[in-house]
Amino acid sequence: MKLRRRHAVWLLLATAAVLLISAAFFVQTDPQSKYLPGENELSRADAWRPRGGTWSGGNPVVNTSEERGAKLISRAGPFADIKLEADVQIAEPFGDAGLLLRTSDEEEGVDAYHGYYLSVRPVDATWEFGRADFGWRPLIRKAVPRAQTAAGWFHLQIVAVGCRYAISVTFPQAPFSGPTSTPVPVTSSAIIDQPGCLTKGHFGLRSQHTSAQWKNIRVRHASTKDLIATTPLNGQPDDEALSIPAPPLTRDVASTTAAFAAEANRHAFPPGASPIQSTLMSPGVYPNTTIQGTVIATLPLLDVQDDTGTLVVNPDSPVNVKLGDVIRAEGTLVSERFRIHLNDAKVRVLWSDVPIPPLAVNADELTGGTYRGRFIELEGTLISANTTSEGYQLLLRDRETTFSAVGSNNFHLEANSLRPGSRLRLQGTATSLSEFTHDLYPFIVVVNRIDVIAPPPWWSPEHIALAIAAVVALFLAAQFLLHRMQQWHLRAILKEREQLAYEMHDTLSQSFTGIAYQLEAANLERRGESHIRQHIQNALRMVHLSHREASRTIAALRPQFRDAAAILAALRASALRMSDGGTLEVTTQLRGKNRHLPIQIADALYRIGQEAISNAMQHAEAKCLEIGLSLTNRDVEFSVRDNGRGFTPKESTGTLGLSGMRARADRIKATLEIHSLPGKGTTILVKAQLRLAGSLLYRLRATLRPYPES
């Protein structure tokens, strides 16, 4: 009873654990139940994953790159029905920037993702909403042709509920209606249905051909009420929202063409600039030198590179430049043995462009000084990482060369997340100036981007120590388990010997006692030779019975009677052998799939069957004998039926044969039923339960080491 209660308690605990795990899994897989980050969290670098661009955190979030397809994706999500809004400021009028929604499979590159993009472009005061599936498909485009300026902050808002999207874009200024009127914001909105839409994903930021800033980024769960509140259309799509509007009017085309021409003139290459390589002819100071090149680094030094070389520019006043900007600088050129720099330079940004691609080099090439100062890409294995107030400092090794790298924390990297032994790819500029290397390293890399190529190898000293500890623990556990198994085996042997001792005591010992008694009686008999012979005949009869019982005991110890079919075959052979060519008809029937049985059950059923057969032949004078065995996953049912004389079970409860059968049934916790009536035959029925763990164990043992047939 206690064991059953314990099993019931364990079953309830297991059921509760499964329900809790299922509930937790459902909560985690329900997009609407995921936690949405707040505005303060979205200003941190660890809330985003960059895919291209040069991003920096805070409020606002800034991308200083003008590459196409620069994306910043939230780490939280995916989400389904949300409302996303932010203020966006765009630096270049011909570029566009905005918000990403329901994205997945994001990669670097133009439209390299699945999801939606709401963008605004200042040059023609238009906004566009469409879907990207590694290719762009616009869904709606609208313009505010009367807007006179694109300067300032745009407010973008998008609500997604199911496959319906409500978009609202507020432009910085509305047109003037008179000489004294005050500019006011103007809002353009629409609702669009997109059958077969993307139902969930991440959100993010994106820009194309421009640097941009985002502030007041807010996201929350949305409902149909938010659709209605976002636009003045009562939550229903209008005809204009279902198709892309026609091209702009002729007067708008003329103004747009003039703006494009003015931008092209800005990008014209002005004369008078000297190639950087030409300034390296001899050491000295050269005033009024003009150079032109692309910015490859901004911190801690402003590095400029053209097709011939690189130099350091020291502006005469702070300048706001970013990677990829093409600048023109005029100042005093100082050419030294190992470096060249332009001091007190007047810097003018000519135009913005995408950053130039880095030159892939190795540490040995940088040690030789060939590519120092250029925009390079280098790989190394991290030795250590230290965080400073200004950023981070890394110590790396490439082959036999040890070097250092410095940079500032940004969306591409958090130094605290790097683990020693990781393989890193660095982009930046290399310098050997003593104020950076401190004469400790051959060069130092000023980094603007780091990518983790591969994590640390598994065979680190800590992991090797853990593996050794695990192997030792497994060895000790195996030794303990082996010791316990040996003890279990020894107990089983001792128990089997004890049972064998009981069997011999109950059969052979009693038979030998009876034989000795008969022989002693014959020796003491004084009534004549006939009585002496009677005692000797009784002794001989007991010898035959003892021999038969010994044969039965030895046969029961053999392993060939492990499965149900073998037990039935052995009992049939035993019955035919006992009938000795008589008229006894023996039939056997197996119901269910033949299988191996636990040795205790197999032995008990065989011995009970032998006793039932012996009783049917010796006492019931049966002519027909039916032996049946029925198997299920949980229990076994064994029966022996005869058509003999029958008897009244209550009057024979104390006989030796029936008592032996009941004792064997009790040892395997089985029930034994005897059904008999005078003249109606007798049925012996045994029902035993098969424990699941035990049956599985015996199945496994039978599969791995089957008993031989005999």
TIVEXTOR-641356 format. One line per 5 residues: number of its first residue (from 1); their letters; for each residue x, y, z of C-alpha. Coordinates in nm, 3 decimals, always signed. Layout:
BEGIN
NUM	A	X:Y:Z | ...
//
This chain:
BEGIN
1	MKLRR	+0.000:+0.000:+0.000 | +0.281:+0.240:+0.089 | +0.455:+0.160:-0.239 | +0.140:+0.233:-0.438 | +0.092:+0.563:-0.257
6	RHAVW	+0.451:+0.658:-0.331 | +0.402:+0.577:-0.699 | +0.084:+0.786:-0.703 | +0.267:+1.084:-0.550 | +0.546:+1.059:-0.806
11	LLLAT	+0.290:+1.035:-1.086 | +0.114:+1.350:-0.965 | +0.445:+1.538:-0.938 | +0.547:+1.431:-1.288 | +0.209:+1.537:-1.428
16	AAVLL	+0.236:+1.878:-1.260 | +0.589:+1.925:-1.399 | +0.471:+1.841:-1.751 | +0.183:+2.087:-1.722 | +0.414:+2.362:-1.595
21	ISAAF	+0.663:+2.303:-1.875 | +0.384:+2.302:-2.133 | +0.241:+2.626:-1.995 | +0.585:+2.789:-1.997 | +0.642:+2.673:-2.355
26	FVQTD	+0.304:+2.811:-2.462 | +0.380:+3.146:-2.301 | +0.721:+3.162:-2.466 | +0.586:+3.068:-2.807 | +0.295:+3.311:-2.795
31	PQSKY	+0.419:+3.626:-2.971 | +0.183:+3.851:-2.781 | +0.309:+3.729:-2.443 | +0.671:+3.828:-2.503 | +0.809:+4.121:-2.311
36	LPGEN	+0.832:+4.444:-2.511 | +1.137:+4.659:-2.433 | +1.087:+5.013:-2.309 | +1.224:+5.336:-2.451 | +1.522:+5.338:-2.213
41	ELSRA	+1.612:+4.978:-2.300 | +1.603:+5.058:-2.673 | +1.870:+5.325:-2.622 | +2.122:+5.058:-2.515 | +2.353:+4.881:-2.757
46	DAWRP	+2.272:+4.535:-2.621 | +1.908:+4.572:-2.731 | +1.998:+4.557:-3.102 | +2.170:+4.344:-3.365 | +2.339:+4.537:-3.649
51	RGGTW	+2.327:+4.419:-4.007 | +2.554:+4.661:-4.187 | +2.599:+5.031:-4.113 | +2.799:+5.210:-3.843 | +2.572:+5.243:-3.542
56	SGGNP	+2.611:+5.411:-3.204 | +2.374:+5.393:-2.911 | +2.185:+5.635:-2.693 | +1.890:+5.861:-2.756 | +1.911:+5.927:-3.046
61	VVNTS	+2.040:+5.610:-3.209 | +2.275:+5.713:-3.489 | +2.393:+5.549:-3.809 | +2.683:+5.738:-3.963 | +2.712:+5.512:-4.268
66	EERGA	+2.551:+5.585:-4.603 | +2.563:+5.231:-4.729 | +2.255:+5.075:-4.878 | +2.060:+4.839:-4.660 | +2.204:+4.935:-4.321
71	KLISR	+1.976:+4.768:-4.064 | +1.952:+4.757:-3.685 | +1.729:+4.474:-3.558 | +1.586:+4.436:-3.209 | +1.701:+4.135:-3.010
76	AGPFA	+1.358:+4.106:-2.848 | +1.080:+3.924:-3.024 | +0.934:+3.798:-3.242 | +0.611:+3.994:-3.199 | +0.279:+3.988:-3.383
81	DIKLE	+0.039:+4.283:-3.334 | +0.234:+4.591:-3.225 | +0.243:+4.967:-3.259 | +0.588:+5.107:-3.350 | +0.677:+5.475:-3.368
86	ADVQI	+0.988:+5.695:-3.368 | +1.123:+6.035:-3.472 | +1.369:+6.021:-3.763 | +1.615:+6.282:-3.890 | +1.775:+6.224:-4.231
91	AEPFG	+2.106:+6.387:-4.327 | +2.103:+6.341:-4.706 | +1.787:+6.455:-4.886 | +1.818:+6.187:-5.156 | +1.841:+5.904:-4.906
96	DAGLL	+1.562:+5.747:-4.706 | +1.527:+5.607:-4.355 | +1.253:+5.461:-4.141 | +1.122:+5.164:-3.944 | +1.129:+4.787:-3.997
101	LRTSD	+0.845:+4.561:-3.887 | +0.790:+4.185:-3.861 | +1.135:+4.099:-3.993 | +1.316:+3.764:-3.999 | +1.627:+3.607:-4.158
106	EEEGV	+1.804:+3.943:-4.161 | +2.139:+3.959:-4.343 | +2.371:+4.232:-4.461 | +2.276:+4.371:-4.800 | +1.998:+4.559:-4.977
111	DAYHG	+1.655:+4.412:-4.897 | +1.829:+4.104:-4.751 | +1.550:+4.006:-4.510 | +1.184:+3.914:-4.486 | +0.964:+4.190:-4.344
116	YYLSV	+0.811:+4.535:-4.392 | +0.978:+4.875:-4.426 | +0.822:+5.220:-4.378 | +1.056:+5.487:-4.521 | +1.048:+5.861:-4.575
121	RPVDA	+1.254:+6.058:-4.830 | +1.303:+6.433:-4.782 | +1.391:+6.533:-5.140 | +1.038:+6.485:-5.272 | +0.852:+6.466:-4.938
126	TWEFG	+0.733:+6.111:-4.997 | +0.690:+5.806:-4.783 | +0.667:+5.445:-4.893 | +0.558:+5.121:-4.730 | +0.643:+4.783:-4.877
131	RADFG	+0.756:+4.429:-4.820 | +1.100:+4.276:-4.864 | +1.156:+3.907:-4.935 | +1.518:+3.940:-5.047 | +1.372:+4.171:-5.311
136	WRPLI	+1.156:+4.483:-5.277 | +0.781:+4.506:-5.347 | +0.620:+4.844:-5.272 | +0.265:+4.833:-5.134 | +0.185:+5.207:-5.108
141	RKAVP	+0.361:+5.536:-5.176 | +0.231:+5.883:-5.086 | +0.365:+6.236:-5.123 | +0.309:+6.577:-4.963 | +0.395:+6.798:-5.265
146	RAQTA	+0.331:+7.127:-5.082 | +0.596:+7.071:-4.816 | +0.862:+7.338:-4.865 | +1.141:+7.196:-4.650 | +1.273:+6.857:-4.545
151	AGWFH	+1.481:+6.977:-4.252 | +1.391:+6.858:-3.906 | +1.245:+6.544:-3.754 | +0.989:+6.318:-3.917 | +0.752:+6.124:-3.695
156	LQIVA	+0.677:+5.774:-3.825 | +0.410:+5.550:-3.680 | +0.290:+5.209:-3.792 | +0.027:+4.981:-3.637 | +0.008:+4.616:-3.741
161	VGCRY	-0.296:+4.408:-3.641 | -0.334:+4.084:-3.830 | -0.285:+4.161:-4.200 | -0.401:+4.524:-4.171 | -0.148:+4.807:-4.139
166	AISVT	-0.216:+5.167:-4.040 | +0.060:+5.415:-4.135 | +0.101:+5.774:-4.023 | +0.391:+6.004:-4.124 | +0.422:+6.358:-3.989
171	FPQAP	+0.649:+6.588:-4.193 | +0.851:+6.861:-4.020 | +0.673:+7.162:-4.173 | +0.361:+7.244:-4.370 | +0.351:+7.509:-4.645
176	FSGPT	+0.312:+7.878:-4.569 | -0.034:+8.017:-4.639 | +0.075:+8.376:-4.606 | +0.365:+8.601:-4.516 | +0.289:+8.589:-4.143
181	STPVP	+0.180:+8.230:-4.112 | +0.365:+7.990:-3.883 | +0.483:+7.656:-4.022 | +0.290:+7.365:-3.874 | +0.341:+6.989:-3.913
186	VTSSA	+0.142:+6.806:-4.178 | +0.045:+6.440:-4.145 | -0.011:+6.184:-4.419 | -0.176:+5.851:-4.330 | -0.323:+5.540:-4.486
191	IIDQP	-0.452:+5.192:-4.405 | -0.361:+4.894:-4.618 | -0.462:+4.527:-4.622 | -0.200:+4.276:-4.735 | -0.337:+3.924:-4.792
196	GCLTK	-0.089:+3.651:-4.710 | +0.102:+3.884:-4.482 | +0.386:+3.806:-4.246 | +0.224:+3.752:-3.907 | +0.515:+3.806:-3.670
201	GHFGL	+0.880:+3.906:-3.651 | +1.126:+4.154:-3.507 | +1.124:+4.531:-3.542 | +1.413:+4.760:-3.626 | +1.562:+5.064:-3.801
206	RSQHT	+1.693:+5.107:-4.154 | +1.854:+5.370:-4.376 | +1.967:+5.388:-4.740 | +2.220:+5.626:-4.897 | +2.219:+5.849:-4.591
211	SAQWK	+2.319:+5.880:-4.231 | +2.026:+5.920:-3.996 | +1.918:+5.948:-3.634 | +1.626:+5.794:-3.445 | +1.488:+5.909:-3.112
216	NIRVR	+1.179:+5.847:-2.898 | +1.158:+5.487:-3.019 | +0.849:+5.330:-2.865 | +0.681:+4.992:-2.916 | +0.378:+4.834:-2.751
221	HASTK	+0.110:+4.574:-2.819 | -0.170:+4.689:-3.049 | -0.536:+4.615:-3.115 | -0.806:+4.721:-3.360 | -0.864:+5.040:-3.157
226	DLIAT	-0.510:+5.149:-3.243 | -0.585:+5.104:-3.613 | -0.881:+5.340:-3.586 | -0.691:+5.594:-3.375 | -0.393:+5.609:-3.612
231	TPLNG	-0.578:+5.731:-3.923 | -0.898:+5.928:-3.987 | -1.041:+5.645:-4.200 | -1.234:+5.467:-3.920 | -1.005:+5.169:-3.951
236	QPDDE	-1.097:+5.095:-4.316 | -0.858:+5.101:-4.615 | -0.921:+5.369:-4.876 | -0.891:+5.328:-5.251 | -0.573:+5.532:-5.263
241	ALSIP	-0.405:+5.304:-5.014 | -0.464:+4.993:-5.227 | -0.249:+5.100:-5.520 | +0.067:+5.300:-5.582 | -0.016:+5.658:-5.686
246	APPLT	+0.065:+5.791:-6.027 | +0.402:+5.965:-6.092 | +0.438:+6.323:-5.962 | +0.317:+6.621:-6.164 | +0.539:+6.801:-6.418
251	RDVAS	+0.612:+7.097:-6.186 | +0.736:+6.855:-5.920 | +0.955:+6.676:-6.176 | +1.129:+7.003:-6.268 | +1.211:+7.092:-5.909
256	TTAAF	+1.332:+6.740:-5.840 | +1.558:+6.746:-6.148 | +1.715:+7.075:-6.035 | +1.782:+6.932:-5.693 | +1.953:+6.627:-5.846
261	AAEAN	+2.171:+6.851:-6.063 | +2.278:+7.059:-5.761 | +2.373:+6.740:-5.574 | +2.578:+6.619:-5.874 | +2.771:+6.948:-5.881
266	RHAFP	+2.858:+6.899:-5.514 | +3.019:+6.567:-5.602 | +3.238:+6.713:-5.876 | +3.610:+6.659:-5.803 | +3.768:+7.008:-5.759
271	PGASP	+4.118:+7.077:-5.899 | +4.426:+7.173:-5.695 | +4.448:+6.878:-5.456 | +4.779:+6.692:-5.422 | +4.797:+6.313:-5.411
276	IQSTL	+4.898:+6.196:-5.066 | +5.185:+5.988:-5.204 | +5.344:+6.302:-5.353 | +5.381:+6.455:-5.005 | +5.615:+6.172:-4.894
281	MSPGV	+5.906:+6.277:-5.117 | +6.126:+6.418:-4.842 | +6.091:+6.508:-4.473 | +6.003:+6.866:-4.391 | +5.728:+7.121:-4.336
286	YPNTT	+5.516:+7.233:-4.630 | +5.255:+7.505:-4.571 | +4.941:+7.559:-4.779 | +4.912:+7.197:-4.883 | +4.575:+7.069:-5.004
291	IQGTV	+4.471:+6.705:-5.007 | +4.149:+6.528:-5.085 | +4.044:+6.182:-4.975 | +3.797:+5.956:-4.801 | +3.764:+5.937:-4.423
296	IATLP	+3.870:+5.591:-4.298 | +3.884:+5.669:-3.922 | +3.751:+5.943:-3.695 | +3.872:+5.839:-3.348 | +4.122:+5.888:-3.195
301	LLDVQ	+4.271:+6.045:-3.512 | +4.111:+6.166:-3.833 | +4.265:+5.947:-4.105 | +4.215:+6.022:-4.474 | +4.298:+5.787:-4.762
306	DDTGT	+4.312:+5.832:-5.138 | +4.431:+5.604:-5.415 | +4.797:+5.668:-5.332 | +4.823:+5.660:-4.953 | +4.697:+5.784:-4.615
311	LVVNP	+4.771:+6.065:-4.372 | +4.650:+6.206:-4.041 | +4.453:+6.531:-4.047 | +4.451:+6.759:-3.741 | +4.166:+7.011:-3.800
316	DSPVN	+4.195:+7.364:-3.671 | +3.845:+7.331:-3.525 | +3.611:+7.039:-3.446 | +3.449:+6.891:-3.755 | +3.151:+6.654:-3.790
321	VKLGD	+3.259:+6.383:-4.028 | +3.185:+6.012:-4.060 | +3.332:+5.711:-4.233 | +3.301:+5.737:-4.610 | +3.288:+6.117:-4.621
326	VIRAE	+3.496:+6.269:-4.900 | +3.674:+6.576:-4.758 | +3.909:+6.848:-4.881 | +4.167:+6.968:-4.626 | +4.416:+7.257:-4.652
331	GTLVS	+4.689:+7.316:-4.393 | +5.056:+7.273:-4.303 | +5.198:+6.936:-4.405 | +5.455:+6.782:-4.171 | +5.643:+6.489:-4.323
336	ERFRI	+5.846:+6.278:-4.082 | +6.029:+5.950:-4.110 | +5.747:+5.722:-4.009 | +5.435:+5.933:-4.052 | +5.281:+6.228:-4.229
341	HLNDA	+5.015:+6.462:-4.091 | +4.836:+6.779:-4.191 | +4.820:+7.031:-3.905 | +4.582:+7.326:-3.853 | +4.378:+7.202:-4.146
346	KVRVL	+4.064:+7.365:-4.271 | +3.833:+7.073:-4.348 | +3.537:+7.083:-4.582 | +3.309:+6.789:-4.650 | +3.256:+6.757:-5.025
351	WSDVP	+3.006:+6.476:-5.016 | +2.913:+6.160:-4.828 | +2.965:+5.813:-4.965 | +2.980:+5.455:-4.847 | +3.298:+5.355:-4.660
356	IPPLA	+3.573:+5.223:-4.883 | +3.628:+4.845:-4.861 | +3.915:+4.738:-4.634 | +4.234:+4.574:-4.755 | +4.274:+4.221:-4.617
361	VNADE	+4.620:+4.177:-4.460 | +4.788:+3.966:-4.192 | +4.993:+4.063:-3.890 | +5.327:+3.990:-4.058 | +5.249:+4.234:-4.339
366	LTGGT	+5.157:+4.506:-4.089 | +5.475:+4.442:-3.891 | +5.673:+4.521:-4.206 | +5.504:+4.861:-4.224 | +5.368:+4.826:-4.578
371	YRGRF	+5.001:+4.884:-4.501 | +5.016:+5.094:-4.187 | +4.777:+5.384:-4.190 | +4.550:+5.228:-4.451 | +4.200:+5.095:-4.396
376	IELEG	+4.262:+4.726:-4.336 | +4.093:+4.403:-4.232 | +4.285:+4.172:-4.000 | +4.218:+3.849:-3.811 | +4.354:+3.747:-3.474
381	TLISA	+4.294:+3.524:-3.172 | +4.185:+3.708:-2.858 | +4.415:+3.680:-2.558 | +4.242:+3.927:-2.324 | +3.987:+4.211:-2.330
386	NTTSE	+3.978:+4.512:-2.096 | +3.709:+4.777:-2.074 | +3.811:+5.140:-2.018 | +3.618:+5.462:-1.969 | +3.674:+5.551:-2.334
391	GYQLL	+3.601:+5.209:-2.481 | +3.796:+4.885:-2.482 | +4.145:+4.748:-2.539 | +4.210:+4.403:-2.681 | +4.524:+4.192:-2.687
396	LRDRE	+4.543:+3.952:-2.983 | +4.780:+3.713:-3.154 | +4.811:+3.617:-3.521 | +5.061:+3.340:-3.576 | +5.370:+3.451:-3.382
401	TTFSA	+5.283:+3.823:-3.371 | +5.113:+3.980:-3.070 | +4.937:+4.314:-3.120 | +4.676:+4.536:-2.958 | +4.348:+4.689:-3.072
406	VGSNN	+4.148:+4.980:-2.928 | +3.797:+5.103:-2.998 | +3.474:+5.230:-2.850 | +3.172:+5.023:-2.751 | +2.904:+5.022:-3.018
411	FHLEA	+2.626:+4.808:-3.155 | +2.873:+4.578:-3.329 | +3.063:+4.482:-3.018 | +3.055:+4.467:-2.643 | +3.401:+4.388:-2.512
416	NSLRP	+3.261:+4.220:-2.200 | +3.095:+3.957:-2.418 | +3.422:+3.846:-2.582 | +3.587:+3.531:-2.451 | +3.961:+3.460:-2.468
421	GSRLR	+4.042:+3.219:-2.747 | +3.779:+3.362:-2.986 | +3.884:+3.426:-3.343 | +3.807:+3.789:-3.436 | +3.799:+3.987:-3.760
426	LQGTA	+3.890:+4.354:-3.714 | +3.835:+4.649:-3.947 | +4.015:+4.978:-3.892 | +4.351:+5.147:-3.934 | +4.689:+5.029:-3.806
431	TSLSE	+4.951:+5.259:-3.658 | +5.292:+5.217:-3.495 | +5.299:+5.558:-3.323 | +5.457:+5.529:-2.978 | +5.174:+5.726:-2.813
436	FTHDL	+4.948:+5.431:-2.902 | +5.180:+5.130:-2.887 | +5.380:+5.253:-2.583 | +5.670:+5.064:-2.744 | +5.511:+4.734:-2.631
441	YPFIV	+5.367:+4.612:-2.962 | +5.482:+4.642:-3.324 | +5.154:+4.810:-3.416 | +4.806:+4.881:-3.281 | +4.475:+4.869:-3.469
446	VVNRI	+4.223:+5.149:-3.420 | +3.903:+4.951:-3.468 | +3.565:+5.063:-3.597 | +3.419:+4.714:-3.636 | +3.481:+4.367:-3.490
451	DVIAP	+3.315:+4.040:-3.589 | +3.349:+3.712:-3.403 | +3.448:+3.448:-3.658 | +3.463:+3.149:-3.424 | +3.415:+3.096:-3.051
456	PPWWS	+3.698:+2.965:-2.833 | +3.797:+2.603:-2.898 | +3.644:+2.347:-2.668 | +3.976:+2.210:-2.546 | +4.055:+2.496:-2.311
461	PEHIA	+4.225:+2.413:-1.977 | +3.897:+2.466:-1.789 | +3.704:+2.235:-2.022 | +3.977:+1.970:-2.011 | +3.970:+1.980:-1.630
466	LAIAA	+3.591:+1.949:-1.636 | +3.613:+1.659:-1.881 | +3.865:+1.479:-1.659 | +3.644:+1.537:-1.357 | +3.342:+1.408:-1.548
471	VVALF	+3.531:+1.097:-1.661 | +3.646:+1.030:-1.303 | +3.291:+1.082:-1.175 | +3.154:+0.846:-1.441 | +3.420:+0.588:-1.355
476	LAAQF	+3.335:+0.606:-0.985 | +2.964:+0.588:-1.065 | +3.026:+0.286:-1.288 | +3.229:+0.119:-1.014 | +2.955:+0.188:-0.761
481	LLHRM	+2.689:+0.058:-0.999 | +2.897:-0.252:-1.077 | +2.942:-0.316:-0.706 | +2.568:-0.279:-0.650 | +2.492:-0.510:-0.943
486	QQWHL	+2.730:-0.770:-0.802 | +2.550:-0.745:-0.469 | +2.213:-0.782:-0.643 | +2.345:-1.083:-0.834 | +2.480:-1.240:-0.516
491	RAILK	+2.147:-1.185:-0.341 | +1.965:-1.346:-0.634 | +2.196:-1.648:-0.621 | +2.151:-1.683:-0.245 | +1.775:-1.650:-0.280
496	EREQL	+1.771:-1.910:-0.556 | +1.978:-2.146:-0.339 | +1.739:-2.089:-0.053 | +1.443:-2.174:-0.275 | +1.627:-2.481:-0.401
501	AYEMH	+1.691:-2.589:-0.041 | +1.319:-2.553:+0.032 | +1.236:-2.757:-0.277 | +1.476:-3.035:-0.184 | +1.350:-3.032:+0.173
506	DTLSQ	+0.989:-3.050:+0.060 | +1.050:-3.329:-0.194 | +1.373:-3.528:-0.186 | +1.434:-3.495:+0.188 | +1.084:-3.615:+0.271
511	SFTGI	+1.113:-3.895:+0.016 | +1.441:-4.014:+0.161 | +1.287:-4.002:+0.506 | +0.997:-4.215:+0.384 | +1.236:-4.463:+0.217
516	AYQLE	+1.444:-4.491:+0.531 | +1.127:-4.544:+0.733 | +1.009:-4.827:+0.503 | +1.350:-4.997:+0.502 | +1.371:-4.968:+0.880
521	AANLE	+1.021:-5.117:+0.906 | +1.126:-5.407:+0.682 | +1.431:-5.470:+0.898 | +1.215:-5.482:+1.212 | +0.929:-5.677:+1.056
526	RRGES	+0.865:-6.011:+1.233 | +0.527:-6.104:+1.086 | +0.663:-6.282:+0.787 | +0.823:-6.249:+0.445 | +0.511:-6.105:+0.280
531	HIRQH	+0.508:-5.804:+0.509 | +0.880:-5.750:+0.456 | +0.826:-5.747:+0.078 | +0.543:-5.502:+0.121 | +0.777:-5.255:+0.299
536	IQNAL	+1.043:-5.307:+0.030 | +0.789:-5.244:-0.249 | +0.680:-4.922:-0.076 | +1.043:-4.812:-0.053 | +1.097:-4.889:-0.423
541	RMVHL	+0.785:-4.694:-0.511 | +0.919:-4.398:-0.312 | +1.255:-4.428:-0.492 | +1.078:-4.401:-0.829 | +0.875:-4.104:-0.707
546	SHREA	+1.189:-3.936:-0.567 | +1.371:-3.992:-0.896 | +1.081:-3.842:-1.088 | +1.065:-3.545:-0.849 | +1.442:-3.492:-0.878
551	SRTIA	+1.412:-3.498:-1.258 | +1.132:-3.243:-1.239 | +1.337:-3.019:-1.008 | +1.643:-3.038:-1.235 | +1.430:-2.970:-1.543
556	ALRPQ	+1.276:-2.667:-1.374 | +1.625:-2.525:-1.315 | +1.708:-2.538:-1.684 | +1.669:-2.210:-1.878 | +1.485:-2.346:-2.182
561	FRDAA	+1.142:-2.270:-2.037 | +1.176:-1.889:-2.049 | +0.911:-1.802:-2.309 | +0.546:-1.897:-2.316 | +0.567:-2.134:-2.613
566	AILAA	+0.855:-2.329:-2.455 | +0.660:-2.372:-2.129 | +0.359:-2.513:-2.316 | +0.581:-2.745:-2.522 | +0.762:-2.872:-2.210
571	LRASA	+0.435:-2.936:-2.026 | +0.291:-3.120:-2.327 | +0.604:-3.338:-2.348 | +0.587:-3.405:-1.973 | +0.220:-3.508:-1.995
576	LRMSD	+0.283:-3.744:-2.286 | +0.583:-3.894:-2.110 | +0.380:-3.954:-1.792 | +0.096:-4.119:-1.990 | +0.360:-4.359:-2.131
581	GGTLE	+0.182:-4.429:-2.461 | -0.169:-4.427:-2.314 | -0.483:-4.274:-2.461 | -0.439:-3.928:-2.302 | -0.515:-3.647:-2.548
586	VTTQL	-0.312:-3.328:-2.476 | -0.381:-2.990:-2.645 | -0.204:-2.656:-2.587 | -0.312:-2.303:-2.678 | -0.115:-1.975:-2.665
591	RGKNR	-0.317:-1.652:-2.672 | -0.124:-1.330:-2.731 | +0.228:-1.265:-2.862 | +0.493:-1.513:-2.753 | +0.743:-1.342:-2.522
596	HLPIQ	+1.001:-1.410:-2.254 | +0.876:-1.423:-1.897 | +1.058:-1.344:-1.573 | +1.233:-1.655:-1.448 | +1.035:-1.667:-1.121
601	IADAL	+0.703:-1.662:-1.308 | +0.816:-1.911:-1.572 | +0.939:-2.153:-1.305 | +0.623:-2.122:-1.096 | +0.390:-2.177:-1.392
606	YRIGQ	+0.587:-2.478:-1.508 | +0.590:-2.640:-1.164 | +0.219:-2.571:-1.108 | +0.146:-2.718:-1.451 | +0.347:-3.031:-1.371
611	EAISN	+0.158:-3.080:-1.047 | -0.179:-3.023:-1.216 | -0.092:-3.276:-1.490 | +0.022:-3.531:-1.232 | -0.301:-3.491:-1.033
616	AMQHA	-0.515:-3.519:-1.346 | -0.347:-3.847:-1.447 | -0.303:-4.012:-1.108 | -0.624:-3.914:-0.928 | -0.878:-3.789:-1.187
621	EAKCL	-0.813:-4.057:-1.452 | -0.851:-3.786:-1.718 | -0.860:-3.875:-2.090 | -0.837:-3.517:-2.225 | -0.607:-3.241:-2.106
626	EIGLS	-0.609:-2.872:-2.220 | -0.316:-2.643:-2.130 | -0.357:-2.272:-2.206 | -0.145:-1.960:-2.166 | -0.276:-1.604:-2.227
631	LTNRD	-0.040:-1.303:-2.240 | -0.101:-0.928:-2.231 | +0.129:-0.633:-2.164 | +0.039:-0.633:-1.797 | -0.044:-0.990:-1.690
636	VEFSV	-0.031:-1.361:-1.772 | -0.307:-1.620:-1.727 | -0.226:-1.993:-1.710 | -0.484:-2.275:-1.708 | -0.491:-2.657:-1.700
641	RDNGR	-0.830:-2.825:-1.773 | -0.912:-3.199:-1.760 | -1.227:-3.410:-1.808 | -1.158:-3.638:-1.512 | -1.368:-3.734:-1.214
646	GFTPK	-1.349:-3.396:-1.045 | -1.375:-3.329:-0.674 | -1.500:-3.079:-0.419 | -1.220:-2.816:-0.368 | -1.324:-2.735:-0.010
651	ESTGT	-1.275:-3.099:+0.094 | -0.924:-3.118:-0.054 | -0.765:-2.791:+0.064 | -0.514:-2.968:+0.284 | -0.366:-3.207:+0.026
656	LGLSG	+0.005:-3.178:-0.042 | -0.026:-3.116:-0.417 | -0.277:-2.829:-0.390 | -0.085:-2.670:-0.102 | +0.235:-2.678:-0.308
661	MRARA	+0.061:-2.508:-0.601 | -0.079:-2.236:-0.376 | +0.263:-2.179:-0.219 | +0.424:-2.137:-0.562 | +0.150:-1.894:-0.669
666	DRIKA	+0.198:-1.688:-0.354 | +0.574:-1.656:-0.422 | +0.505:-1.472:-0.749 | +0.212:-1.277:-0.598 | -0.034:-1.457:-0.824
671	TLEIH	-0.387:-1.579:-0.760 | -0.471:-1.950:-0.793 | -0.828:-2.059:-0.855 | -0.954:-2.420:-0.857 | -1.286:-2.491:-1.030
676	SLPGK	-1.409:-2.849:-1.000 | -1.722:-3.055:-0.944 | -1.760:-3.431:-0.907 | -1.792:-3.583:-1.253 | -1.735:-3.244:-1.426
681	GTTIL	-1.356:-3.230:-1.447 | -1.115:-2.979:-1.293 | -0.973:-2.641:-1.399 | -0.660:-2.489:-1.241 | -0.635:-2.114:-1.317
686	VKAQL	-0.332:-1.893:-1.227 | -0.324:-1.513:-1.283 | +0.001:-1.320:-1.234 | +0.087:-0.956:-1.302 | +0.390:-0.852:-1.510
691	RLAGS	+0.559:-0.535:-1.383 | +0.639:-0.298:-1.671 | +0.997:-0.226:-1.562 | +1.062:-0.593:-1.502 | +0.916:-0.700:-1.836
696	LLYRL	+1.122:-0.437:-2.021 | +1.436:-0.551:-1.840 | +1.375:-0.912:-1.929 | +1.299:-0.820:-2.290 | +1.627:-0.631:-2.314
701	RATLR	+1.824:-0.914:-2.156 | +1.655:-1.166:-2.384 | +1.744:-0.954:-2.688 | +2.109:-0.906:-2.590 | +2.166:-1.258:-2.455
706	PYPES	+1.892:-1.502:-2.558 | +1.871:-1.833:-2.381 | +1.956:-2.135:-2.593 | +1.678:-2.360:-2.706 | +1.690:-2.727:-2.614
//
